Amino acid sequence: MNKLILSISAGIFLMVGVTMPLAADEASLQVKRGQLEEKQAEIARIQEENTSLRGRIQEYEGRIAEYQQQIKKLDQEIENYRQQLSAKEQ
């Protein structure tokens, strides 16, 4: 009878000894999962912002190209005007 009680006690002690660290590991795992989910959400937000910024950059690059074309046209008009003035002076 005493051996049976000791055997049961030892079994319970072993189960508690094994399950307590498992419970602590599970709690730690839950915390880490929460942190991972936060990081994943942050990464998704940053990727979305990055995509938006890339779109704006392309828009600005398009505007710059338009302005460069306008500058070329104005430079050509100025050059033509100078040539006309030069021809009139001669």
Buried (B, 14 or more C-beta within 10 A) or exposed (E): EEEEEEEEEEEEEEEEEEEEEEEEEEEEEEEEEEEEEEEEEEEEEEEEEEEEEEEEEEEEEEEEEEEEEEEEEEEEEEEEEEEEEEEEEE
